[in-house]
Amino acid sequence: MKSMLLLPFCALIGSSVVSAQPGRDAPNWVRIQTENDGDTTTFVDLKSIRAGNGYRLAWVKEVFKANPNAIKEIRVQYEVDCKDPSVSVLKSRVYLKDGSIKDTFKEESRSYIFSEDTGGLKTLHVTVCGARARV
């Protein structure tokens, strides 16, 4: 008799888990290795990658492990050129630990990536250019 009571309860739990799944457009943050992994962790949102006009757009976030400046994370939208390896920043958003947000909308100069580079921008470039992109 006890097992009969548990069956409907388990069915309720199972159905609530299914309805709590993230939507199709929810971010898919994937960690990438960078040279500053001691202080921050870097993620790329694979669902944000878009292709068009010879470039790819992608959102990246840097999550700070211990930051005395009260910054929780920084999200940056990059424009990535896969043919002429380079990246530039289109937008950035700073999330502070107090819950406030600061936006910047300025295009910074293009950073070129050389074949011998081994830093975080090279890893970002390889990840974004190798991922499936939406048009």
C-alpha positions as CSV (number, residue, x, y, z in Angstrom):
1,M,0.0,0.0,0.0
2,K,2.9,2.4,0.8
3,S,4.4,1.8,-2.7
4,M,1.0,2.8,-4.3
5,L,1.1,6.2,-2.5
6,L,4.7,6.8,-3.7
7,L,4.0,6.2,-7.3
8,P,1.7,9.3,-7.8
9,F,4.1,11.4,-5.7
10,C,7.1,10.3,-7.9
11,A,5.0,11.1,-11.0
12,L,4.4,14.7,-9.7
13,I,8.1,15.2,-9.1
14,G,9.0,13.9,-12.5
15,S,6.5,16.2,-14.2
16,S,7.8,19.2,-12.3
17,V,11.3,18.5,-13.4
18,V,10.4,18.4,-17.0
19,S,8.6,21.7,-16.8
20,A,11.6,23.3,-15.1
21,Q,13.9,22.6,-18.0
22,P,15.5,25.7,-19.6
23,G,14.0,27.1,-22.9
24,R,15.5,26.5,-26.3
25,D,17.1,29.9,-26.2
26,A,18.6,29.7,-22.7
27,P,22.4,30.3,-22.7
28,N,24.6,27.2,-23.1
29,W,27.7,28.4,-21.2
30,V,30.8,26.2,-21.9
31,R,34.0,26.7,-20.1
32,I,37.2,27.4,-22.1
33,Q,40.8,27.4,-20.8
34,T,42.6,30.7,-20.6
35,E,45.8,31.9,-19.2
36,N,44.0,33.7,-16.3
37,D,42.2,30.6,-14.9
38,G,43.6,31.3,-11.4
39,D,41.6,34.6,-11.0
40,T,38.7,34.1,-13.4
41,T,36.8,31.3,-15.2
42,T,35.9,32.0,-18.9
43,F,32.8,30.7,-20.6
44,V,31.4,31.0,-24.1
45,D,27.6,30.9,-24.8
46,L,27.5,28.4,-27.7
47,K,23.8,29.4,-28.4
48,S,24.8,33.0,-28.9
49,I,27.2,32.3,-31.8
50,R,25.8,33.9,-35.0
51,A,27.3,34.0,-38.5
52,G,26.9,36.8,-41.0
53,N,28.9,39.3,-43.1
54,G,32.0,37.2,-42.8
55,Y,32.1,37.4,-39.0
56,R,30.8,35.6,-36.1
57,L,29.2,37.1,-33.0
58,A,29.5,35.4,-29.6
59,W,28.9,36.2,-25.9
60,V,31.7,35.4,-23.4
61,K,31.6,35.8,-19.7
62,E,34.5,36.1,-17.2
63,V,33.4,35.0,-13.7
64,F,35.7,36.3,-10.9
65,K,36.7,34.0,-8.1
66,A,38.0,36.5,-5.7
67,N,37.7,40.2,-6.6
68,P,38.3,43.1,-4.3
69,N,36.6,45.5,-6.7
70,A,33.2,43.9,-6.1
71,I,32.9,42.7,-9.7
72,K,30.9,39.4,-10.0
73,E,31.3,38.9,-13.7
74,I,31.9,40.6,-17.0
75,R,30.0,39.6,-20.2
76,V,31.4,40.7,-23.6
77,Q,30.0,40.4,-27.1
78,Y,32.9,39.7,-29.5
79,E,32.9,40.0,-33.2
80,V,35.2,37.2,-34.5
81,D,36.8,37.0,-37.9
82,C,37.5,33.4,-38.7
83,K,39.3,34.0,-42.1
84,D,41.7,36.7,-40.9
85,P,42.1,35.6,-37.3
86,S,41.0,38.5,-35.1
87,V,38.5,39.7,-32.6
88,S,36.9,42.9,-31.5
89,V,34.7,43.9,-28.6
90,L,31.2,45.2,-29.5
91,K,29.5,45.4,-26.2
92,S,30.3,44.7,-22.6
93,R,28.3,44.4,-19.4
94,V,29.7,44.4,-15.9
95,Y,27.7,42.7,-13.1
96,L,28.6,43.9,-9.7
97,K,28.2,41.9,-6.5
98,D,25.7,44.4,-5.2
99,G,23.4,43.5,-8.1
100,S,23.9,46.6,-10.2
101,I,24.9,46.4,-13.9
102,K,27.0,48.7,-16.0
103,D,26.8,48.6,-19.8
104,T,29.3,49.9,-22.4
105,F,28.6,50.0,-26.1
106,K,31.7,50.9,-27.9
107,E,33.7,49.1,-30.6
108,E,37.3,48.6,-29.6
109,S,40.1,48.2,-31.9
110,R,40.6,44.8,-33.6
111,S,43.0,42.4,-31.9
112,Y,44.8,40.1,-34.4
113,I,45.7,36.6,-33.4
114,F,48.9,35.1,-34.7
115,S,49.5,31.3,-35.3
116,E,52.0,31.2,-32.5
117,D,49.7,32.8,-29.9
118,T,48.6,30.5,-27.1
119,G,46.5,32.9,-25.0
120,G,42.9,33.3,-24.2
121,L,42.0,35.1,-27.4
122,K,43.4,32.3,-29.4
123,T,41.3,29.8,-27.4
124,L,38.2,32.0,-27.9
125,H,38.8,32.3,-31.6
126,V,39.3,28.5,-32.1
127,T,36.1,27.8,-30.0
128,V,33.9,30.3,-31.8
129,C,35.1,29.5,-35.3
130,G,34.8,25.7,-34.6
131,A,31.3,25.9,-33.2
132,R,28.1,25.5,-35.1
133,A,26.7,29.0,-35.7
134,R,23.2,30.3,-36.4
135,V,22.6,32.5,-39.3
